[in-house]
């Protein structure tokens, strides 16, 4: 099993852990009420307060921590979650239990937000939608297995032990995250003011309303489902576990189906949304990435708007002359991602090294000049100011037509990085 699959598993495990903590109160509602000598309705406030704190804290925690290392931030939030959940298990009064639930609610939303960020950074583009659907399926798996098991533990032993089991799962999850997550990922800082610009788009409100009413409906029946099924409808505790299991199975199936939706050819609709954003002045210029000529023609035909740029994979081992020409004929700028070949042997090619010696430049500058003379805008990665200046110091020499042709001749039939073929992307299916 490769590292990506292990990372995907641990992401689902995080969602499972959060789901168990979030929903466990539902399965042990009556047991908590009986031991702490409060009404079932009072214990139900734990769910309401948890959801309220979760909703309010998540965007602010996420924004306020975006200036720090995502790895360190996630691990810190996981430790806080671990403390809060363990405190729930140790609680001997309703007040302590309420405080512990607030602690976990404050960080739970930010944890899943960061997990989604890591998932987007780690997953190949064609697998992202599938991974996201699996991560959210982790919450459903929690309701299928976690909550019934927690209910059974509470019935046979104590509701405290159900929370201790989540603590054990949290410890395992922390260890796996520390082992598998990349310590450094690219990130963009954003202020609260910049984030609030999104509220100018009415579609944001539609999305919020959809999530709000869906969550409200789910919590309304899920919070009191145990007393409703057992006391109101007369089902036994054993039947309750099976009913919760069936509800969770349906949730998993729905999440899996949602992961298939991006495969249904919606890139024209996405392009239209970008056109609308430009019309409203939210963005100035719009382009695409990894589009083949047939995809470009469909966008132009159906919307009447030509992309300003098409960002594609171009480097000496994957020259893409036909696609570069197709972009040019349509008035589209070609932008190269991984213009140096990202870890390939292109930098060691004798042809390029000889040209570097001839022009007294480094091999990276020769390749970047090859791009610019072909009318391509290369976007090389540079970690410091010295490399940035070197990448710009290209325009005091020119390659001859024969030299450009010699570099073009390095192209390979299997020259793609990691074999990434845009025609296999879900969006184009």
Secondary structure, 3 states (H helix, E strand, C coil): CCHHHHHHHHHHHHHHHHHHHHHHHHHCHHHHHHHHCCCHHHHHHHHHHHHHHHHHHHHHHHHHCCCCCHHHHHHHHHHHHHHHHHHHHHCCCHHHHHHHHHHHHHHHHHHHHHHHHHHHHHCCHHHHHHHHHHHHHHHHHHHHHHHHHHHHHHHHCCHHHHHHHHHHHHHHHHHHHHHHCCCCCCCCCCCHHHHHHHHHCHHHHHHHHHHHHHHHHHHHHHHCHHHHHHHHCCCCHHHHHHHHHHHHHHHHHHHHHHHHHCCCCCHHHHHHHHHHHHHCCCCCCCCEECCCHHHHHHHHHHHCCCCCEEEEECECCECCHHHHHHHHHCCCEEEEECCCCCCCHHHHCHHHHHHHHHHCCCHHHHHHHHHHHCCEEECCCCCCHHHHHHHHCCCCCCCCHHHHHHHHCCCCCCCCHHHCCHHHCHHHC
